[in-house]
Amino acid sequence: MALACEKGFFCKTEVVKQCSYCGKHFCMQHGHPDKAICKSPACMRKCRYELAAAERLAYEEEKQALGFERNNAHFCGNETCNREFYLACGRCEVQFCPTHISRYSYHFDIHTIRGTTRIRGEINLCELCKPHLNDYKKDRYE
């Protein structure tokens, strides 16, 4: 007996593929066989999140490559600026003039065997890397 669809409650249709997120088998009606994703909201949400993250990463890599090209010509990493660079971004390492980079301070806890210590840190971030400031605020364990 062939596998039956696991996504529909009474669906006994033959299976087309297996979902890459939840692992359940689905038929043509209950999934997208070209993407190997079932139509459940949780799996669709995970797929959209991964696609958005991949697009964001590709965009950041493209901007970083453009910034390095401009830095090789001794210009600011911002494509609209014709000033010389001054500081490097702490995350992407592209160099920018003082108007296109900002200093941010943050606090995080270091957890060790002896206890917890609150540390203050500072980092220079460009506008493209500013959404990643929360990554630096996370607690660290040693």
Secondary structure as UniProt FT lines:
FT   STRAND          17..18
FT   TURN            20..22
FT   STRAND          25..26
FT   TURN            29..30
FT   STRAND          31..32
FT   TURN            33..36
FT   STRAND          37..38
FT   HELIX           41..72
FT   TURN            73..74
FT   TURN            79..80
FT   STRAND          87..88
FT   TURN            90..92
FT   STRAND          95..96
FT   HELIX           98..100
FT   STRAND          101..112
FT   TURN            113..114
FT   STRAND          115..126
FT   TURN            127..129
FT   HELIX           130..132
FT   HELIX           133..136
FT   STRAND          140..141
//
